[in-house]
Amino acid sequence: MTGLLPPPDLETGSVQYARRFAGPSGAYLLDIQDRGLRDLVDDGPPLHQSALDVGGGHGQLVGGLLDMGIQTTVLGSTADCAEQLLQGADAGRVDYVTGDLLALPFPDGRFDLVTSIRLLAHIDDPDRLIDELCRVARYSVIVDYPTLMGANALSAATFPIKRLIEKDTRTYRSFWPARIEQAFRRNGFAPRRRFKQFSAPMGLHRLAGKPVRMVEEGLRRIGVTSLIGNPVLQRFDRERKA
């Protein structure tokens, strides 16, 4: 899965990772991702009654799925990945399953909707992950990923600065949107819609706080974020056979 490295969702399910979202900037990031996820799930038919969240042991985004009446299962690579989920408000409302991120322990088309947030950019084999997400999805898949568009094209060069500001940020890879869409099309899924998250880098949000959030919301209202925002939440729907 990840060679000698621990699976990436083990870190996101930890207490240390949860502390990144304890302040106003972290709460704002979660709010934007929650808004985006709800918006994409609610983007017309088909209606989703069951969902699988792959790598979501941090438990920070399942609330939106549950609020929409979707029966939700979370899959993590180890039991330890559920540390935050099992302590959160949604602990008794979701099923937690342990399994391989790249060999999901479910039959084909088991879930109406499959989500995977904050995982694709940290996985060693993103194509294999996309293959598995699509395999177990009956109708739709939603993922998020940083793109090589706009300021994020300089992500490799500016990563040391990002780490200096955010302290415990993880290395990640960015993608051209066409690269991700090609992987989904190979599995019979077509892109439906994107939700672009932030115009300003999260490091700047953490550094400057409320003033940047105010500017961010202004840019969202006038449509700038929909053009240059990063990372991207994107929904893909299974193509119907003629």
VEXVEX-216861 format. One record per residue (C-alpha): x, y, z; residue number from 1; residue in one letter. Coordinates in nm, 3 decimals. Layout:
% VEXVEX-216861
+---------+---------+---------+-----+------+
:      c1 :      c2 :      c3 :  nr : rest :
+---------+---------+---------+-----+------+
:       X :       Y :       Z : NUM :    a :
...
+---------+---------+---------+-----+------+
% end
This chain:
% VEXVEX-216861
+---------+---------+---------+-----+------+
:      c1 :      c2 :      c3 :  nr : rest :
+---------+---------+---------+-----+------+
:   0.000 :   0.000 :   0.000 :   1 :    m :
:   0.257 :   0.254 :   0.111 :   2 :    t :
:   0.578 :   0.051 :   0.126 :   3 :    g :
:   0.746 :   0.081 :   0.465 :   4 :    l :
:   0.555 :   0.396 :   0.551 :   5 :    l :
:   0.243 :   0.384 :   0.769 :   6 :    p :
:  -0.087 :   0.421 :   0.583 :   7 :    p :
:  -0.171 :   0.791 :   0.537 :   8 :    p :
:  -0.506 :   0.770 :   0.716 :   9 :    d :
:  -0.333 :   0.662 :   1.038 :  10 :    l :
:  -0.202 :   1.016 :   1.077 :  11 :    e :
:  -0.532 :   1.187 :   0.993 :  12 :    t :
:  -0.709 :   0.980 :   1.257 :  13 :    g :
:  -0.467 :   1.084 :   1.533 :  14 :    s :
:  -0.510 :   1.330 :   1.819 :  15 :    v :
:  -0.217 :   1.533 :   1.688 :  16 :    q :
:  -0.383 :   1.574 :   1.348 :  17 :    y :
:  -0.712 :   1.678 :   1.510 :  18 :    a :
:  -0.530 :   1.964 :   1.687 :  19 :    r :
:  -0.468 :   2.125 :   1.348 :  20 :    r :
:  -0.840 :   2.204 :   1.336 :  21 :    f :
:  -0.880 :   2.328 :   1.691 :  22 :    a :
:  -0.850 :   2.702 :   1.614 :  23 :    g :
:  -1.069 :   2.936 :   1.406 :  24 :    p :
:  -0.872 :   2.877 :   1.084 :  25 :    s :
:  -0.897 :   2.501 :   1.120 :  26 :    g :
:  -1.268 :   2.523 :   1.197 :  27 :    a :
:  -1.310 :   2.739 :   0.886 :  28 :    y :
:  -1.136 :   2.478 :   0.670 :  29 :    l :
:  -1.370 :   2.209 :   0.802 :  30 :    l :
:  -1.672 :   2.431 :   0.742 :  31 :    d :
:  -1.573 :   2.492 :   0.379 :  32 :    i :
:  -1.515 :   2.123 :   0.316 :  33 :    q :
:  -1.847 :   2.039 :   0.480 :  34 :    d :
:  -2.022 :   2.300 :   0.264 :  35 :    r :
:  -1.862 :   2.160 :  -0.047 :  36 :    g :
:  -1.941 :   1.799 :   0.033 :  37 :    l :
:  -2.306 :   1.875 :   0.108 :  38 :    r :
:  -2.332 :   2.084 :  -0.208 :  39 :    d :
:  -2.195 :   1.807 :  -0.430 :  40 :    l :
:  -2.398 :   1.530 :  -0.268 :  41 :    v :
:  -2.712 :   1.740 :  -0.310 :  42 :    d :
:  -2.635 :   1.808 :  -0.676 :  43 :    d :
:  -2.935 :   1.632 :  -0.823 :  44 :    g :
:  -3.015 :   1.264 :  -0.880 :  45 :    p :
:  -2.951 :   0.991 :  -0.806 :  46 :    p :
:  -3.055 :   1.002 :  -0.441 :  47 :    l :
:  -2.793 :   0.840 :  -0.222 :  48 :    h :
:  -2.907 :   0.616 :   0.063 :  49 :    q :
:  -2.574 :   0.455 :   0.156 :  50 :    s :
:  -2.219 :   0.592 :   0.163 :  51 :    a :
:  -1.866 :   0.471 :   0.227 :  52 :    l :
:  -1.607 :   0.721 :   0.347 :  53 :    d :
:  -1.261 :   0.580 :   0.272 :  54 :    v :
:  -0.987 :   0.698 :   0.506 :  55 :    g :
:  -1.226 :   0.913 :   0.711 :  56 :    g :
:  -1.139 :   0.794 :   1.060 :  57 :    g :
:  -1.083 :   1.157 :   1.158 :  58 :    h :
:  -1.466 :   1.174 :   1.163 :  59 :    g :
:  -1.471 :   1.539 :   1.060 :  60 :    q :
:  -1.691 :   1.510 :   0.753 :  61 :    l :
:  -1.932 :   1.224 :   0.814 :  62 :    v :
:  -2.178 :   1.454 :   0.995 :  63 :    g :
:  -2.292 :   1.608 :   0.668 :  64 :    g :
:  -2.365 :   1.267 :   0.516 :  65 :    l :
:  -2.557 :   1.160 :   0.825 :  66 :    l :
:  -2.754 :   1.484 :   0.836 :  67 :    d :
:  -2.870 :   1.412 :   0.482 :  68 :    m :
:  -3.009 :   1.079 :   0.596 :  69 :    g :
:  -2.738 :   0.871 :   0.430 :  70 :    i :
:  -2.640 :   0.549 :   0.608 :  71 :    q :
:  -2.263 :   0.586 :   0.638 :  72 :    t :
:  -1.975 :   0.343 :   0.680 :  73 :    t :
:  -1.617 :   0.459 :   0.739 :  74 :    v :
:  -1.322 :   0.246 :   0.632 :  75 :    l :
:  -0.976 :   0.286 :   0.780 :  76 :    g :
:  -0.659 :   0.088 :   0.726 :  77 :    s :
:  -0.623 :  -0.004 :   1.095 :  78 :    t :
:  -0.838 :   0.006 :   1.406 :  79 :    a :
:  -0.618 :   0.290 :   1.534 :  80 :    d :
:  -0.738 :   0.512 :   1.248 :  81 :    c :
:  -1.078 :   0.539 :   1.417 :  82 :    a :
:  -0.941 :   0.704 :   1.730 :  83 :    e :
:  -1.108 :   1.039 :   1.664 :  84 :    q :
:  -1.422 :   0.899 :   1.503 :  85 :    l :
:  -1.505 :   0.679 :   1.799 :  86 :    l :
:  -1.464 :   0.971 :   2.038 :  87 :    q :
:  -1.674 :   1.215 :   1.835 :  88 :    g :
:  -2.038 :   1.305 :   1.831 :  89 :    a :
:  -2.110 :   1.068 :   1.541 :  90 :    d :
:  -1.952 :   0.761 :   1.704 :  91 :    a :
:  -2.279 :   0.575 :   1.747 :  92 :    g :
:  -2.421 :   0.676 :   1.410 :  93 :    r :
:  -2.166 :   0.518 :   1.175 :  94 :    v :
:  -2.018 :   0.175 :   1.110 :  95 :    d :
:  -1.640 :   0.147 :   1.115 :  96 :    y :
:  -1.462 :  -0.120 :   0.911 :  97 :    v :
:  -1.090 :  -0.198 :   0.892 :  98 :    t :
:  -0.940 :  -0.292 :   0.558 :  99 :    g :
:  -0.684 :  -0.224 :   0.288 : 100 :    d :
:  -0.729 :   0.118 :   0.127 : 101 :    l :
:  -0.625 :  -0.030 :  -0.207 : 102 :    l :
:  -0.829 :  -0.351 :  -0.183 : 103 :    a :
:  -1.158 :  -0.246 :  -0.027 : 104 :    l :
:  -1.333 :  -0.539 :   0.148 : 105 :    p :
:  -1.668 :  -0.485 :  -0.024 : 106 :    f :
:  -1.839 :  -0.626 :  -0.334 : 107 :    p :
:  -1.879 :  -0.424 :  -0.652 : 108 :    d :
:  -2.138 :  -0.146 :  -0.631 : 109 :    g :
:  -2.195 :  -0.196 :  -0.259 : 110 :    r :
:  -2.252 :   0.176 :  -0.180 : 111 :    f :
:  -2.455 :   0.442 :  -0.361 : 112 :    d :
:  -2.188 :   0.702 :  -0.284 : 113 :    l :
:  -1.818 :   0.669 :  -0.202 : 114 :    v :
:  -1.619 :   0.961 :  -0.062 : 115 :    t :
:  -1.249 :   0.998 :   0.008 : 116 :    s :
:  -1.134 :   1.332 :   0.147 : 117 :    i :
:  -0.772 :   1.430 :   0.221 : 118 :    r :
:  -0.638 :   1.095 :   0.104 : 119 :    l :
:  -0.571 :   1.096 :  -0.271 : 120 :    l :
:  -0.281 :   1.342 :  -0.247 : 121 :    a :
:  -0.105 :   1.129 :   0.015 : 122 :    h :
:  -0.141 :   0.781 :  -0.134 : 123 :    i :
:   0.145 :   0.607 :  -0.317 : 124 :    d :
:  -0.078 :   0.461 :  -0.589 : 125 :    d :
:  -0.359 :   0.710 :  -0.664 : 126 :    p :
:  -0.478 :   0.520 :  -0.971 : 127 :    d :
:  -0.532 :   0.204 :  -0.771 : 128 :    r :
:  -0.723 :   0.399 :  -0.507 : 129 :    l :
:  -0.948 :   0.553 :  -0.773 : 130 :    i :
:  -1.006 :   0.208 :  -0.925 : 131 :    d :
:  -1.124 :   0.077 :  -0.588 : 132 :    e :
:  -1.343 :   0.378 :  -0.508 : 133 :    l :
:  -1.517 :   0.334 :  -0.842 : 134 :    c :
:  -1.550 :  -0.041 :  -0.807 : 135 :    r :
:  -1.754 :  -0.026 :  -0.486 : 136 :    v :
:  -1.961 :   0.280 :  -0.590 : 137 :    a :
:  -2.302 :   0.219 :  -0.743 : 138 :    r :
:  -2.364 :   0.578 :  -0.855 : 139 :    y :
:  -2.115 :   0.844 :  -0.741 : 140 :    s :
:  -1.766 :   0.910 :  -0.607 : 141 :    v :
:  -1.646 :   1.234 :  -0.446 : 142 :    i :
:  -1.276 :   1.298 :  -0.389 : 143 :    v :
:  -1.065 :   1.601 :  -0.312 : 144 :    d :
:  -0.720 :   1.678 :  -0.445 : 145 :    y :
:  -0.485 :   1.976 :  -0.487 : 146 :    p :
:  -0.441 :   2.081 :  -0.849 : 147 :    t :
:  -0.142 :   2.215 :  -1.037 : 148 :    l :
:  -0.337 :   2.528 :  -1.121 : 149 :    m :
:  -0.273 :   2.886 :  -1.012 : 150 :    g :
:  -0.046 :   2.948 :  -0.714 : 151 :    a :
:  -0.045 :   2.578 :  -0.628 : 152 :    n :
:   0.176 :   2.514 :  -0.931 : 153 :    a :
:   0.457 :   2.637 :  -0.704 : 154 :    l :
:   0.362 :   2.397 :  -0.423 : 155 :    s :
:   0.688 :   2.199 :  -0.430 : 156 :    a :
:   0.901 :   2.512 :  -0.412 : 157 :    a :
:   0.693 :   2.673 :  -0.136 : 158 :    t :
:   0.641 :   2.361 :   0.077 : 159 :    f :
:   0.921 :   2.455 :   0.325 : 160 :    p :
:   0.740 :   2.785 :   0.391 : 161 :    i :
:   0.409 :   2.602 :   0.434 : 162 :    k :
:   0.570 :   2.365 :   0.684 : 163 :    r :
:   0.724 :   2.656 :   0.874 : 164 :    l :
:   0.379 :   2.812 :   0.916 : 165 :    i :
:   0.171 :   2.499 :   0.974 : 166 :    e :
:   0.441 :   2.308 :   1.168 : 167 :    k :
:   0.308 :   1.953 :   1.115 : 168 :    d :
:   0.181 :   1.963 :   0.758 : 169 :    t :
:   0.231 :   1.654 :   0.543 : 170 :    r :
:   0.400 :   1.623 :   0.207 : 171 :    t :
:   0.154 :   1.576 :  -0.077 : 172 :    y :
:   0.128 :   1.557 :  -0.452 : 173 :    r :
:  -0.081 :   1.778 :  -0.679 : 174 :    s :
:  -0.252 :   1.675 :  -1.001 : 175 :    f :
:  -0.370 :   1.822 :  -1.326 : 176 :    w :
:  -0.752 :   1.784 :  -1.325 : 177 :    p :
:  -0.737 :   1.602 :  -1.660 : 178 :    a :
:  -0.516 :   1.337 :  -1.496 : 179 :    r :
:  -0.780 :   1.263 :  -1.230 : 180 :    i :
:  -1.068 :   1.276 :  -1.477 : 181 :    e :
:  -0.890 :   1.030 :  -1.705 : 182 :    q :
:  -0.855 :   0.781 :  -1.419 : 183 :    a :
:  -1.226 :   0.805 :  -1.344 : 184 :    f :
:  -1.329 :   0.779 :  -1.709 : 185 :    r :
:  -1.124 :   0.461 :  -1.734 : 186 :    r :
:  -1.357 :   0.320 :  -1.469 : 187 :    n :
:  -1.675 :   0.439 :  -1.642 : 188 :    g :
:  -1.728 :   0.754 :  -1.433 : 189 :    f :
:  -1.779 :   1.099 :  -1.581 : 190 :    a :
:  -1.700 :   1.428 :  -1.404 : 191 :    p :
:  -2.014 :   1.604 :  -1.284 : 192 :    r :
:  -1.916 :   1.914 :  -1.089 : 193 :    r :
:  -1.633 :   2.064 :  -0.884 : 194 :    r :
:  -1.629 :   2.268 :  -0.566 : 195 :    f :
:  -1.311 :   2.472 :  -0.533 : 196 :    k :
:  -1.225 :   2.533 :  -0.171 : 197 :    q :
:  -0.988 :   2.827 :  -0.112 : 198 :    f :
:  -0.837 :   3.115 :  -0.305 : 199 :    s :
:  -0.574 :   3.184 :  -0.037 : 200 :    a :
:  -0.337 :   2.908 :   0.080 : 201 :    p :
:  -0.426 :   2.750 :   0.415 : 202 :    m :
:  -0.085 :   2.852 :   0.547 : 203 :    g :
:  -0.187 :   3.216 :   0.499 : 204 :    l :
:  -0.519 :   3.147 :   0.672 : 205 :    h :
:  -0.336 :   3.005 :   0.972 : 206 :    r :
:  -0.087 :   3.291 :   0.976 : 207 :    l :
:  -0.326 :   3.586 :   0.938 : 208 :    a :
:  -0.659 :   3.449 :   1.063 : 209 :    g :
:  -0.983 :   3.646 :   1.044 : 210 :    k :
:  -0.878 :   3.914 :   0.789 : 211 :    p :
:  -0.790 :   3.643 :   0.537 : 212 :    v :
:  -1.117 :   3.460 :   0.604 : 213 :    r :
:  -1.309 :   3.781 :   0.533 : 214 :    m :
:  -1.122 :   3.829 :   0.205 : 215 :    v :
:  -1.176 :   3.462 :   0.123 : 216 :    e :
:  -1.552 :   3.489 :   0.161 : 217 :    e :
:  -1.554 :   3.802 :  -0.052 : 218 :    g :
:  -1.363 :   3.624 :  -0.329 : 219 :    l :
:  -1.608 :   3.334 :  -0.307 : 220 :    r :
:  -1.907 :   3.565 :  -0.346 : 221 :    r :
:  -1.773 :   3.731 :  -0.660 : 222 :    i :
:  -1.673 :   3.400 :  -0.821 : 223 :    g :
:  -1.294 :   3.415 :  -0.792 : 224 :    v :
:  -1.273 :   3.098 :  -0.585 : 225 :    t :
:  -1.473 :   2.904 :  -0.843 : 226 :    s :
:  -1.199 :   2.991 :  -1.094 : 227 :    l :
:  -0.874 :   2.950 :  -0.900 : 228 :    i :
:  -0.968 :   2.773 :  -0.576 : 229 :    g :
:  -0.764 :   2.486 :  -0.433 : 230 :    n :
:  -0.793 :   2.204 :  -0.334 : 231 :    p :
:  -1.079 :   2.075 :  -0.547 : 232 :    v :
:  -1.370 :   1.862 :  -0.431 : 233 :    l :
:  -1.506 :   1.681 :  -0.735 : 234 :    q :
:  -1.801 :   1.452 :  -0.794 : 235 :    r :
:  -1.798 :   1.177 :  -1.056 : 236 :    f :
:  -2.105 :   0.978 :  -1.159 : 237 :    d :
:  -2.119 :   0.635 :  -1.315 : 238 :    r :
:  -2.203 :   0.665 :  -1.682 : 239 :    e :
:  -2.525 :   0.496 :  -1.784 : 240 :    r :
:  -2.507 :   0.246 :  -2.063 : 241 :    k :
:  -2.713 :   0.333 :  -2.369 : 242 :    a :
+---------+---------+---------+-----+------+
% end
